[in-house]
Amino acid sequence: MLPPVPQTSRLPRTVIVVGGGLAGITSALACADAGAEVTLYESRRSLGGAASSVRLGGLEVDAGQHVFLRCCSAYRRLLRRLRSDHLTELQERMDIVVLHRDGRRGRLRRNGLPAPLHLARSLATYPFLTPSERGRAALTAVELGGLETEDRRLDSQTFGSWLAAHGQTTGAIASLWNLIGQSTLNLRADQASLLLAARVFQTGLLARTAAADIGASTVPLARLHAAPAMTALREAGVAVNLGAPVQSLAGEASGCRVATRHRSARADAVILAVPPARAARLLPPGALPGGVDLTALGASAIVSAHVVYDRPVMPCAFVAALDSPVQWAFDRSRYAGLERGRYLTVTISDANDLLREPVAELRDLLLPALAQLLPAAREARVERFLVTRVRAATFRQAPGSARHRPGPRTALPGLFLAGAYTDTGWPDTMESAVRSGLRAAGQALGAQAHEGARGAA
């Protein structure tokens, strides 16, 4: 079950949730579980938002490879609520195989010692750092762990400039800090906010031994999120409207009103759980605090290549790559439903410069890179090469972004915000999306309880 949210008064309560991604699903379930009458509107024909999958070239592919960590407690609770957690697998201990294009191979894996000693042995043998770089990296990790992540001044500089000021070489940043940070923040260290980077490394690597154990879906994301969410929402009594984009919303004397092309509906509370650019278009003037500009958050893209080989080419379930256009590669053959061959997903974060690149150019870039990293790929035949591009996979998590991440409350009493871009204390991830949905639901129901009590006084 999801964590309980504040109980409302006994007066009838109605909630409209706009958006059927993870934030909207979470909000709707939390409000329904608390006894509200909930209606959900989703512009697409399926639920799941960015964490879903599509049919492409005869394959069911995820728009981008999504992984989670053991520390993603809210997201994992949502999966249990959806009764789909059995469709994921979670490492017993964090273990990342790292391949360099020159043929070197290393591993980042933890042991059972308390954090941060759980990574000491792995760091001491990491082949892509010199002995002096290893020692300096350990000291820098301690310094990073000591940063105060409630200090918004950390959002005024880049992670890369802070690393350089603490003795990290260009090589160390590329082979260690970017390896984790770029895939999580969807930006390189020289562009990413120090505040968000500190939160990533403190929460995932430096605070608890098992926090960074990696989990992933064993099925396409539509089967992990969309179908189970539809079942759970209907069982909870939520009225789900797919293919129903909300075109406008407005505050009223008590509550809010939303309008689609074919209908208008009023509710005591509306939770707007859509991406920031769309939220900016729908929000009434003056709904956000002064200085908050959702359009200023920008966007960072993720480009994924989906490659089907005629034989096995991967040494394990996934690998990270260094000095290569390939950043991460995942063997997704198990769920692809192929009669033969092996299916790999190559994920490239911070990929705005590849959005307009033709598929043929991406093929010429990535297939030789895969052959450099994976010796078995050199003799394998490529049977399919497909590309998905998510233009706004995350907001641009650069310095200055913190001031444009609003909380769940708006200036309108009945209107609340949810979404991974809101100020959850997490980077733009599935965990942030779920946490935002819980916070928005709690605020919406708590506000209704307050209004009900005031009206009864």
Protein Blocks (a to p, Z undefined) as FASTA:
>chain_A
ZZddddddfbdcddddedjbfklmmmmmmmmmnopacddddfbfbehijmccddeehiac
dfbdcdddfklmmlmmmmmmnopmmmpccdfbdcdddddfkopacdddddfbdcfklmmm
mmmmmmkbcfklmmmmmmmmmmmmmpcfklmklmmpcfklmmmmnopafklmmmmmmmmm
mmmnopafklmcfklmmmmmmmmmmmpmklmpccddfbdfklmmmmmmmmmmmmnopacd
ehiacfbdcddfbdcddddfkbccddfbdcddbdfklmmmmpcghkacghiafklnopad
ddddddddfbdfbfbfbdcdehifbfbdcdfklmnopabdcddddddehillmmmgcfkl
mmmmmmmmmmmmmmmlmmpccfbdcddddfblpacdbehklmmmccfbdfbfkbccedjk
bcnhpacdfklmmmmmmmmmmmmmmmmmmmmmmmmZZ
